[in-house]
Amino acid sequence: MASSEHIQARALAALFAGAIGIAFAPIFVRWSEVGPAATAFWRLLLALPLLAAWAALQERREAPAPTGRNGRWMAVLAGLFFAADLAVWHWSLRLTSVANATFLANLAPVAVALGAWTLLGERARPIFFAGMLLSLAGAALLMGANLGGPGAVLLGDGLGMLTAVFYAGYQLCVKRLRDTQSTARIMLVSGTACSAALLPVALLMGETILPASATGWLVLIGLALVCQFAGQSLIAFAVANLSASFASVSLLLQPVAAAGFAWLLFGEALAALQWLGAAAVLAGIWLARRGTQ
């Protein structure tokens, strides 16, 4: 049987890999030829066949854990939280800057820490909160968030903050579910609920549903495979063996990875303050880890 240290190390590796996977999401969303909610719908729907195959294979190899009615409903609730998170975040990306939308969505650790304390009974030492604040400050520097502004920008910023609340709800549900259910089953049930909720939203908002080109389909397939199937599944796997609070703070690695990709792929150089922000995020994650071990 694997040692506790080995399991923790594997969970950390999965968490960081998942954070890097979802770091591609803003790029794919900006490239998408369909509307914000429709993009989120395809992200979930195109990942479902792989998730279904994974769940079926896992249940053949292992006896499936009993899933009560409460477990199924919590998985559905997780999907609805994630649907709201994606739809609102994709909407905010159209109304404010990518930097603002991404930074505000990454305020989720604050809500997760509060929820983990009140709902899951998790406790953290003061050094955890110092690490969380350092990481959030670093993320703000890295992304150059400039909050506030007239009209649509202010609305977009508000939607970015609401995104953080919805994602916190999703993370807390997944943390509770991982006590009894496999990653594949959670991702399949929540993903089905999420895609079912997103399609009516896209239709009611009059969005373009189908991409106009083969490139548009490739963007959606990439979003589904890299960000949903790989990224979110790795994160769901990791939270079984890590505190919800620490896992949420560690996902602030996402903007660091996104900035690195922009630098390598698009030649977007980072200013000195952005390098300082990236270093602060990494240092904050290290402190948060010490505060929850």
C-alpha angles and dihedrals in degrees: 000000000000116000122246090249091053092049091049091049091050091049092050091050091050092048094051092044090050091050090053090049095054090045087080092062099091090051093051093044092053091049094048118116094205133068125284097259091039090053090053090047093055091044089062100034096051091051095052099081091056092045091050091051091048093050092048092049092048093050091050091054096041135032105258115246114246111265115203127199091263091054093051092048092048089052089051090048089051088053092050091049090050092047090054090045094053097041094048094043094049088049091050090052088062094050105040137023121293087240094056095042093048095044094048091047087053091061085087093105089070092056093040093052090051093046093045090052096047101033106026101031094236117160128197134189121244090258088067092059090046089053092047093052091046091051092048091049090049091050090052091052093044095051096038091229112193105189126203132030142143129304118327094015092059090047090049091051091050091051089050090057091047088053089061091055093050093047090050089055090051093050093049092050092050091048091054093044094051089068090073110009137064123250091244094053093047093049093047097049096040091044092052091050091045096052091045090055096045100053096063089047091054092047094047090051091052094238126166104261105185124054115243097222144030088254089058091055091048090054091053092046090050091050091050096047102038103033104028110026096034106023103040094037092054090049092049089050092050099050092066089074102030133064114264091233095054093043090054093050090047090058086071082083083080097079090045090054092044091053090049092052091049089051095048099038104033104023092242101160119213121234121229092261090053092053087050090050092051090051090049091052092052093045090049092052089052091051092046090053091054090049095055103038 
